[in-house]
Amino acid sequence: MSDGGMGTMKSTGTSAVERAKAHFEKLVRQQLERIERMKADEDWIDYQKLKTIEIGVLGGDGIGPTITAHAVTILKSLLEKEVAAKKVVFIEIDGLTIENRAQHHAAIPEDVLAEIRKYPLHLKGPTTTPRKGDPWPNIESCNVAMRRYLDLFANVRPVKVPSEGIDWVFFRENTEGAYVLGSSGLNVDDDLAFDFTVTTTQGTERICRLAFDYAKKNKIPRVTAVTKANVVKTTDGKFLSIAQDIARQHPDISFDDWYIDIMTAKLVDPKRRREFRVFVLPNLYGDILTDEAAEFQGGVGTAGSANIGKQFAMFEAIHGSAPRMVDEGRVQYADPSSMIRAGSMLLRHIGYEDRAARLEMALDICGSFEKKLVLTGRNTGATADEFVAYVLATLNDTKLEERWKGYQRG
C-alpha cells in the first residue's frame, strides 16, 4: 500500500474519532444538565388537595383508542359521583398516532406535549414505535419520551397469581439505562456502531428508595435488585452499589441481588419464585422481566403499568399497539384488561383504594376465576364490548367481595 493510501486511512479514522468525541460530549453535557434538574426536584403532588383531579386520556394508535375508551367507561362508572360533581374530569388529548408523530418527525409533537403538561394524570393507550425496516421515520419511542419529558422515573408493574403463590411488584427505573439514549447511538462508520447506557446517583437512589418505601409501607420483608453487574461493571455496578447502600438503611427488610440471566430462570422455577416480592431494577431488565412475569397472569394483554413521577403520573398497558389486529379488522376483539388494570392503578394512586380493590377483584373473577367469556383476539372469542359488560355487571354485584374470597379459598 502506498504512503498516500495510509495517509487517507489515518485521516478518515481521525475524523471519525473526532465526530464520535463531539457526539459523546454533547450527550454527556445533556445528562449532566439532567442531573442538576433532578437535584432541584419538586415535592410530591397531593391529588386529594386538588379541587379537580384532571385526567388526560391519550388513545394512542392501533388498538389503543379502543381499549383506552373501554377503560374510561369503567372508570367513569366507578367514579360516577365524582365525575358528576366535577371532582374528577377526563380530557381527551389527540395527536399520538404514528401518522401525526411521523409527520412532525417527533416522538411527541410539541403542541401535544404542551397539552399533556397541563394535566397531572394520564391514561395512555399503546403507541407504535418504528423499528428498522418500517415505513416510518426513526423517531424515538413515545413512551420513552413521555417518561423523560414528565420525569416519570418509576415504572411500577404488579403481577399477582394467587393460585401460584405469586405476588410480585416490579420497580423499573424509567428514565435512564439503555433506553434514555435509545435514538442517540452513533454509527462511527460502516463497520462500527455504539449505543449508550446511563446510570446516575440521583436516578438510582430515587427508584431504590421508592421500592424500599413501598416494601416498608406494605409490610413486605424482602427487596431484590436485578442487574448484570458482574459484566456491565460501571453502570450496573453503580446501580447495585447504591441499592446496597439504601438496603443498609432498612435493616428490617431483607435484601438480595440477582443477575438478569438467572433471574429470568428463577421466575419460572416453582420452588423459588414464590419467595420473591419486590424487585428493583434498571430499565432494560425491567422491561424483560415484567413481560415474562405477565405471562403467569395471562399474558401482556392482562397487565397494567404505572409510570410515576413527583408531579405527573401516566398509566398504560404494557403491550404494543397491535397494528396487525387493525390490518385484519379484529380491533373489536382486542383484550382491554391491560388498560382496565392500568385504570385500577390510577385509582389507587389518587386515593380511591377501595374502588381500585373492587375493580381488581372483578377482573380476577372475570379474567382468571370464572372466565364466562374468553377473549382470544379473534371471532373465536368474546368482543371487548361483551367483556366490559361482564366486568361492569360483576362490579355492581353486592356480593362481589364474597365471590372473590370464595374463589381465593377454592
Secondary structure per residue as TSV (DSSP state, phi and psi in degrees):
chain	resnum	aa	ss	phi	psi
A	1	M	-	360.0	137.9
A	2	S	-	-74.0	159.7
A	3	D	H	-59.2	-34.3
A	4	G	H	-61.8	-39.0
A	5	G	H	-65.6	-42.4
A	6	M	H	-62.5	-39.6
A	7	G	H	-63.7	-39.4
A	8	T	H	-64.2	-42.5
A	9	M	H	-62.4	-44.3
A	10	K	H	-63.2	-41.2
A	11	S	H	-64.3	-44.0
A	12	T	H	-63.8	-43.8
A	13	G	H	-63.1	-42.0
A	14	T	H	-63.0	-43.5
A	15	S	H	-66.6	-35.5
A	16	A	H	-64.5	-41.6
A	17	V	H	-64.6	-41.6
A	18	E	H	-64.1	-40.5
A	19	R	H	-63.4	-40.9
A	20	A	H	-64.5	-42.2
A	21	K	H	-61.5	-43.4
A	22	A	H	-65.0	-40.3
A	23	H	H	-62.8	-47.1
A	24	F	H	-68.6	-37.5
A	25	E	H	-59.7	-41.0
A	26	K	H	-62.0	-43.1
A	27	L	H	-65.4	-41.2
A	28	V	H	-62.1	-44.7
A	29	R	H	-62.5	-40.7
A	30	Q	H	-60.9	-42.1
A	31	Q	H	-72.2	-34.3
A	32	L	H	-64.6	-38.1
A	33	E	H	-65.5	-38.4
A	34	R	H	-64.2	-37.6
A	35	I	H	-61.6	-41.9
A	36	E	H	-63.2	-36.5
A	37	R	H	-65.8	-39.1
A	38	M	H	-65.7	-36.2
A	39	K	H	-64.7	-28.8
A	40	A	T	-98.3	26.9
A	41	D	-	-61.1	150.1
A	42	E	-	-84.8	170.2
A	43	D	-	-76.9	168.1
A	44	W	-	-68.9	140.3
A	45	I	-	-74.5	143.0
A	46	D	-	-107.7	102.5
A	47	Y	G	-65.2	-32.1
A	48	Q	G	-71.2	-15.1
A	49	K	G	-88.4	-6.5
A	50	L	-	-77.5	136.9
A	51	K	S	-63.4	-39.9
A	52	T	S	-132.8	130.4
A	53	I	E	-92.9	108.9
A	54	E	E	-98.3	128.4
A	55	I	E	-119.5	114.7
A	56	G	E	-76.7	136.2
A	57	V	E	-111.2	112.5
A	58	L	E	-111.5	102.7
A	59	G	-	-68.0	-28.0
A	60	G	-	76.3	-142.1
A	61	D	S	-142.9	-174.8
A	62	G	T	61.8	-129.3
A	63	I	T	-79.7	-5.6
A	64	G	H	-53.3	-54.0
A	65	P	H	-57.9	-35.7
A	66	T	H	-70.0	-51.7
A	67	I	H	-72.2	-28.4
A	68	T	H	-67.4	-41.6
A	69	A	H	-61.0	-38.1
A	70	H	H	-64.1	-41.7
A	71	A	H	-63.8	-40.4
A	72	V	H	-63.9	-39.2
A	73	T	H	-56.6	-45.0
A	74	I	H	-70.7	-41.1
A	75	L	H	-62.6	-41.2
A	76	K	H	-65.1	-33.6
A	77	S	H	-66.3	-43.8
A	78	L	H	-69.9	-29.4
A	79	L	T	-108.4	31.9
A	80	E	H	-54.3	-46.1
A	81	K	H	-68.1	-41.7
A	82	E	H	-66.8	-38.3
A	83	V	H	-66.7	-42.7
A	84	A	H	-62.3	-37.0
A	85	A	T	-86.1	-0.1
A	86	K	T	61.5	26.3
A	87	K	S	-74.2	-34.2
A	88	V	E	-122.3	129.2
A	89	V	E	-128.8	133.7
A	90	F	E	-102.4	128.9
A	91	I	E	-120.2	120.9
A	92	E	E	-74.3	131.6
A	93	I	E	-125.2	116.5
A	94	D	-	-92.6	169.7
A	95	G	-	114.0	1.6
A	96	L	-	-101.1	17.7
A	97	T	S	-69.4	154.4
A	98	I	H	-63.3	-32.9
A	99	E	H	-62.7	-44.8
A	100	N	H	-70.7	-39.6
A	101	R	H	-67.2	-38.5
A	102	A	H	-66.9	-39.3
A	103	Q	H	-60.1	-39.7
A	104	H	H	-88.8	-3.8
A	105	H	T	49.5	50.4
A	106	A	S	-145.5	143.7
A	107	A	S	-59.5	-41.6
A	108	I	S	-137.9	114.1
A	109	P	-	-56.6	147.8
A	110	E	H	-58.3	-40.4
A	111	D	H	-67.6	-34.0
A	112	V	H	-70.2	-42.5
A	113	L	H	-61.7	-40.8
A	114	A	H	-60.3	-39.6
A	115	E	H	-68.4	-40.9
A	116	I	H	-60.5	-41.0
A	117	R	T	-67.0	-12.8
A	118	K	T	-71.9	-20.7
A	119	Y	-	-124.4	141.0
A	120	P	S	-79.8	-18.3
A	121	L	E	-127.0	145.9
A	122	H	E	-144.2	139.2
A	123	L	E	-108.3	115.8
A	124	K	E	-120.3	128.2
A	125	G	-	-78.8	166.8
A	126	P	-	-61.8	149.6
A	127	T	-	-129.3	149.4
A	128	T	-	-79.0	131.0
A	129	T	-	-108.5	116.5
A	130	P	-	-60.9	145.2
A	131	R	-	-127.0	168.6
A	132	K	T	-58.3	131.7
A	133	G	T	99.0	-15.8
A	134	D	S	-72.3	159.9
A	135	P	S	-76.2	-4.1
A	136	W	S	-92.8	156.4
A	137	P	-	-66.5	161.7
A	138	N	-	-79.7	68.1
A	139	I	-	-90.8	154.3
A	140	E	-	-65.7	155.2
A	141	S	-	-56.8	131.7
A	142	C	H	-60.9	-39.8
A	143	N	H	-62.6	-47.3
A	144	V	H	-61.0	-42.7
A	145	A	H	-64.4	-44.1
A	146	M	H	-64.4	-40.2
A	147	R	H	-61.0	-38.3
A	148	R	H	-73.3	-48.4
A	149	Y	H	-62.3	-36.8
A	150	L	T	-98.9	3.3
A	151	D	T	52.7	51.1
A	152	L	-	-87.6	81.1
A	153	F	-	-78.7	-16.1
A	154	A	E	-117.4	119.9
A	155	N	E	-99.6	112.9
A	156	V	E	-109.4	121.1
A	157	R	E	-130.6	108.9
A	158	P	E	-88.0	145.7
A	159	V	E	-135.6	123.3
A	160	K	E	-136.0	123.9
A	161	V	E	-133.8	89.1
A	162	P	G	-54.7	-38.4
A	163	S	G	-65.7	-21.9
A	164	E	G	-103.1	0.2
A	165	G	T	71.0	22.0
A	166	I	E	-95.3	125.1
A	167	D	E	-147.6	82.6
A	168	W	E	-111.0	147.2
A	169	V	E	-133.0	124.2
A	170	F	E	-102.6	128.8
A	171	F	E	-109.3	97.6
A	172	R	E	-97.7	122.6
A	173	E	E	-62.0	134.7
A	174	N	-	-112.2	-14.1
A	175	T	S	-121.7	6.8
A	176	E	S	-132.9	-146.1
A	177	G	B	66.2	-146.9
A	178	A	T	-80.0	-10.9
A	179	Y	T	-96.2	-26.9
A	180	V	T	-61.8	-30.8
A	181	L	T	-115.1	32.6
A	182	G	T	-60.7	-29.0
A	183	S	T	-103.3	11.9
A	184	S	-	-115.6	20.7
A	185	G	-	-66.0	175.1
A	186	L	E	-133.8	121.8
A	187	N	E	-90.1	100.8
A	188	V	-	-64.4	-45.7
A	189	D	S	-156.2	-165.8
A	190	D	S	-66.7	-17.1
A	191	D	S	-105.6	-15.1
A	192	L	-	-134.5	127.5
A	193	A	E	-132.6	144.7
A	194	F	E	-125.4	142.1
A	195	D	-	-119.4	171.1
A	196	F	-	-131.4	148.5
A	197	T	-	-125.0	147.1
A	198	V	B	-128.9	131.9
A	199	T	-	-133.8	127.4
A	200	T	-	-117.6	156.9
A	201	T	H	-61.3	-47.9
A	202	Q	H	-65.4	-43.4
A	203	G	H	-65.6	-39.7
A	204	T	H	-72.9	-40.7
A	205	E	H	-59.5	-44.3
A	206	R	H	-70.7	-34.2
A	207	I	H	-72.9	-37.7
A	208	C	H	-67.5	-40.7
A	209	R	H	-63.0	-39.7
A	210	L	H	-63.3	-41.2
A	211	A	H	-64.5	-45.0
A	212	F	H	-69.5	-37.7
A	213	D	H	-62.1	-40.9
A	214	Y	H	-63.0	-45.3
A	215	A	H	-60.9	-43.1
A	216	K	H	-65.2	-45.8
A	217	K	H	-61.8	-36.4
A	218	N	T	-100.5	12.4
A	219	K	T	55.8	42.4
A	220	I	-	-97.2	125.4
A	221	P	-	-86.3	2.7
A	222	R	E	-144.5	137.4
A	223	V	E	-127.5	136.6
A	224	T	E	-121.7	126.8
A	225	A	E	-95.4	143.3
A	226	V	E	-125.7	122.8
A	227	T	E	-144.1	-171.6
A	228	K	-	-131.5	48.5
A	229	A	T	-67.8	-15.0
A	230	N	T	-74.0	-20.3
A	231	V	T	-116.3	-49.4
A	232	V	S	-88.6	77.0
A	233	K	T	-72.8	-31.6
A	234	T	T	-80.6	-59.3
A	235	T	H	-77.0	-49.7
A	236	D	H	-66.6	-34.6
A	237	G	H	-61.9	-39.8
A	238	K	H	-65.5	-44.0
A	239	F	H	-58.5	-47.3
A	240	L	H	-65.7	-41.8
A	241	S	H	-61.1	-42.8
A	242	I	H	-67.6	-40.4
A	243	A	H	-60.1	-40.1
A	244	Q	H	-65.2	-40.0
A	245	D	H	-61.6	-44.4
A	246	I	H	-70.8	-33.1
A	247	A	H	-60.9	-37.5
A	248	R	H	-65.3	-21.3
A	249	Q	T	-81.9	-5.2
A	250	H	-	-128.2	69.2
A	251	P	T	-64.1	-17.2
A	252	D	T	-81.3	-7.2
A	253	I	S	-114.3	126.7
A	254	S	E	-70.4	140.2
A	255	F	E	-129.1	136.2
A	256	D	E	-143.2	166.1
A	257	D	E	-136.2	148.0
A	258	W	E	-134.8	156.9
A	259	Y	E	-87.6	149.2
A	260	I	H	-57.5	-37.5
A	261	D	H	-66.1	-47.2
A	262	I	H	-73.6	-28.8
A	263	M	H	-64.5	-36.8
A	264	T	H	-62.0	-32.6
A	265	A	H	-73.9	-41.0
A	266	K	H	-67.0	-27.1
A	267	L	T	-66.9	-23.8
A	268	V	T	-100.2	4.8
A	269	D	-	-89.5	107.0
A	270	P	T	-62.4	-20.1
A	271	K	T	-80.3	-24.4
A	272	R	T	-112.7	-28.9
A	273	R	G	-63.9	-27.2
A	274	R	G	-68.4	-19.2
A	275	E	G	-74.1	-25.7
A	276	F	-	-83.1	146.6
A	277	R	-	-131.7	-62.5
A	278	V	E	-116.4	129.3
A	279	F	E	-114.5	143.9
A	280	V	E	-131.1	132.1
A	281	L	E	-161.6	155.9
A	282	P	-	-65.4	169.8
A	283	N	H	-56.3	-56.5
A	284	L	H	-62.7	-45.2
A	285	Y	H	-65.9	-34.5
A	286	G	H	-64.9	-38.9
A	287	D	H	-61.8	-44.9
A	288	I	H	-66.3	-52.1
A	289	L	H	-66.7	-36.9
A	290	T	H	-71.5	-30.6
A	291	D	H	-67.9	-41.1
A	292	E	H	-63.0	-45.9
A	293	A	H	-62.1	-37.6
A	294	A	H	-61.4	-26.4
A	295	E	H	-61.6	-31.8
A	296	F	H	-67.2	-27.4
A	297	Q	H	-88.8	-8.4
A	298	G	T	126.4	6.5
A	299	G	-	108.3	167.1
A	300	V	G	-63.6	-20.9
A	301	G	G	-69.5	-10.5
A	302	T	G	-105.2	-3.9
A	303	A	-	-108.9	132.6
A	304	G	E	-100.7	170.7
A	305	S	E	-147.7	140.0
A	306	A	E	-112.7	137.3
A	307	N	E	-117.6	108.5
A	308	I	E	-111.5	132.5
A	309	G	-	-131.1	-179.3
A	310	K	S	-75.7	-31.4
A	311	Q	S	-113.8	-16.7
A	312	F	-	-136.0	157.7
A	313	A	E	-148.1	142.5
A	314	M	E	-134.2	134.2
A	315	F	E	-119.9	134.4
A	316	E	E	-153.0	170.5
A	317	A	E	-76.0	161.4
A	318	I	S	-97.0	-0.6
A	319	H	S	-103.7	178.5
A	320	G	-	-89.4	-168.9
A	321	S	-	-86.7	-4.7
A	322	A	-	49.3	57.8
A	323	P	H	-60.0	-26.5
A	324	R	H	-62.9	-37.1
A	325	M	H	-63.4	-36.1
A	326	V	H	-67.3	-47.6
A	327	D	H	-60.4	-33.4
A	328	E	T	-94.0	6.0
A	329	G	T	68.8	34.8
A	330	R	-	-113.5	18.2
A	331	V	G	-57.7	-36.5
A	332	Q	G	-64.9	-13.7
A	333	Y	G	-101.7	3.9
A	334	A	-	-65.7	137.1
A	335	D	-	-76.5	118.5
A	336	P	-	-87.7	4.3
A	337	S	H	-57.6	-38.6
A	338	S	H	-61.7	-44.8
A	339	M	H	-70.7	-32.8
A	340	I	H	-68.5	-40.2
A	341	R	H	-66.1	-35.7
A	342	A	H	-61.3	-38.1
A	343	G	H	-62.6	-37.8
A	344	S	H	-66.7	-34.7
A	345	M	H	-67.6	-37.7
A	346	L	H	-60.5	-44.8
A	347	L	H	-58.4	-44.8
A	348	R	H	-62.7	-40.7
A	349	H	H	-63.2	-33.0
A	350	I	T	-98.8	8.6
A	351	G	T	101.6	3.9
A	352	Y	-	-98.6	62.9
A	353	E	H	-68.6	-32.9
A	354	D	H	-64.6	-42.7
A	355	R	H	-72.6	-33.6
A	356	A	H	-62.0	-41.9
A	357	A	H	-63.2	-41.5
A	358	R	H	-62.8	-41.1
A	359	L	H	-64.8	-41.7
A	360	E	H	-64.6	-38.7
A	361	M	H	-62.3	-44.9
A	362	A	H	-62.0	-41.6
A	363	L	H	-66.1	-38.4
A	364	D	H	-61.9	-45.0
A	365	I	I	-64.3	-48.7
A	366	C	I	-74.0	-36.8
A	367	G	I	-97.8	-22.4
A	368	S	I	-120.0	-38.5
A	369	F	I	-94.3	-65.4
A	370	E	-	-75.9	-51.2
A	371	K	-	53.3	46.6
A	372	K	S	-65.7	-27.0
A	373	L	S	-123.4	135.7
A	374	V	-	-116.8	129.8
A	375	L	-	-95.9	121.7
A	376	T	-	-112.4	-7.7
A	377	G	S	83.7	1.8
A	378	R	S	-139.8	-179.8
A	379	N	T	-74.6	3.9
A	380	T	T	-80.1	-9.2
A	381	G	S	-130.3	-169.7
A	382	A	-	-74.2	159.9
A	383	T	-	-85.1	163.8
A	384	A	H	-63.4	-37.6
A	385	D	H	-58.1	-44.3
A	386	E	H	-65.7	-40.3
A	387	F	H	-66.7	-41.8
A	388	V	H	-63.4	-39.8
A	389	A	H	-61.5	-39.1
A	390	Y	H	-62.8	-44.8
A	391	V	H	-64.3	-44.8
A	392	L	H	-62.4	-41.5
A	393	A	H	-63.4	-39.0
A	394	T	H	-67.9	-40.8
A	395	L	H	-60.0	-35.6
A	396	N	T	-83.6	-2.2
A	397	D	-	-73.3	123.5
A	398	T	T	-66.2	-17.9
A	399	K	T	-105.1	25.9
A	400	L	H	-55.5	-52.2
A	401	E	H	-63.9	-38.3
A	402	E	H	-63.2	-43.2
A	403	R	H	-60.2	-46.0
A	404	W	H	-62.7	-44.7
A	405	K	H	-64.4	-34.8
A	406	G	H	-61.1	-42.3
A	407	Y	H	-68.6	-35.3
A	408	Q	H	-62.6	-43.4
A	409	R	H	-67.6	-36.2
A	410	G	-	-72.8	360.0
